[in-house]
Amino acid sequence: MSSTSDPIVIIGGNGKTGARVNARLQALGYSTRPVSRSTTPAFDWDNPETWRAVLKGTRAAYVTYQPDLAVPRAESAIKAFVQMAIENGLEQVVLLSGRGEEGAQRAEEILKASSISWNIVRASWFFQNFSESFMLEGILAGELVLPAGATVEPFIDADDIADVVVASLTEPGHRDKVYEVTGPRALTFAQCAEEISATLGRPVKYTSIPVDQFMDALKEEGVPEDMQWLLHELFTVVFDGRNSEVMPGVQEALGRPARDFKTYVQNTVESGVWSPVMQKACG
Ligand SMILES: NC(=O)c1ccc[n+]([C@@H]2O[C@H](COP(=O)([O-])OP(=O)(O)OC[C@H]3O[C@@H](n4cnc5c(N)ncnc54)[C@H](OP(=O)(O)O)[C@@H]3O)[C@@H](O)[C@H]2O)c1
């Protein structure tokens, strides 16, 4: 049986959402245990022997799966993880999920069918993919080259995701709910590049290429095969327009609207992350 002073474990504690969830929980005075492969104790999704020590003595978990719930091995991993959380006496698991992915739906069903209290935060693509992930390089180079065509996506702020996760973990009234969270506007990648370019004051353009050409480039760059599979899945299946609708999860969970891309762009320009000079000086 866990107690309210036991830590909340954050799987992926240094990640785009995990680090934000950790900072918020600590600011509210909660004890946390942010973990990943590089922490002590370590947590590795690909090595279940590392899981038990990390879960021991914790009362709840925020779970980000790596590399993505779409990969076939995610289903058995989530099943085993939820079982271990129950055996270790955790009260609640909050799972970060993706929209329109069969693998993500299977993981959600496993958690919902279990005996533990659950929350699912089913998110659209993050704003922060442009500044803290694989699209940063393209923004710095002034050209974002992707096989995304003109599909619109209601990108969301990882800060909003973290707020929804923290509310789910700390406030009454959220248990056993799915929050489907998106930003307030559906945008094409070209529109995102235009907004970034206008605020940044230098050209950033989006170039759409056929998916086969994109895959050839990934192979040439030596991107690992499972990552190639995942990107192919994302740009062919998930990016077919099925996820274009704006959803009210942030409003439902927090009673306020989701943050707009414009504010994120303004703040990110001010942070200097998109400034090639600062990147060089830091790198
Ligand atoms: N990006 C999006 O737009 C988006 C949208 C919807 C859903 N999602 C979902 O969000 C999840 C990722 O969350 P996030 O973006 O907050 O995390 P993230 O920024 O991708 O953080 C990843 C951290 O996880 C750790 N990690 C990598 N491989 C691991 C492994 N095998 N075992 C344990 N830890 C590992 C790494 O730290 P170490 O090197 O220290 O291990 C890394 O810093 C994925 O499941 C993805 O499908 C993403």
The ligand as an ORCA input file, in Angstrom:
! r2SCAN-3c Opt
* xyz 0 1
  N       6.631     14.084    -30.120
  C       5.348     14.088    -30.392
  O       4.860     14.916    -31.158
  C       4.437     13.077    -29.735
  C       3.053     13.173    -29.918
  C       2.207     12.258    -29.269
  C       2.773     11.271    -28.474
  N       4.136     11.187    -28.338
  C       4.700     10.129    -27.511
  O       5.496     10.695    -26.513
  C       6.407      9.701    -26.031
  C       7.733     10.355    -25.781
  O       7.545     11.318    -24.772
  P       8.449     12.607    -24.689
  O       8.447     13.273    -26.022
  O       8.053     13.362    -23.486
  O       9.868     11.952    -24.467
  P      11.209     12.282    -25.199
  O      11.494     13.725    -25.258
  O      11.176     11.496    -26.479
  O      12.217     11.695    -24.115
  C      12.865     10.638    -24.333
  C      13.749     10.253    -23.160
  O      13.448      8.887    -23.000
  C      14.655      8.210    -22.750
  N      14.674      6.926    -23.464
  C      14.970      6.659    -24.755
  N      14.914      5.351    -24.987
  C      14.561      4.759    -23.810
  C      14.346      3.410    -23.403
  N      14.525      2.381    -24.225
  N      13.975      3.200    -22.120
  C      13.808      4.215    -21.258
  N      14.019      5.524    -21.580
  C      14.396      5.764    -22.845
  C      15.822      9.117    -23.188
  O      16.615      9.391    -22.057
  P      17.883      8.434    -21.752
  O      18.786      8.584    -22.930
  O      18.416      8.982    -20.482
  O      17.327      7.046    -21.632
  C      15.159     10.401    -23.659
  O      15.727     11.567    -23.178
  C       6.442      8.606    -27.088
  O       5.748      7.481    -26.612
  C       5.701      9.233    -28.246
  O       5.021      8.292    -29.013
  C       4.953     12.070    -28.931
*
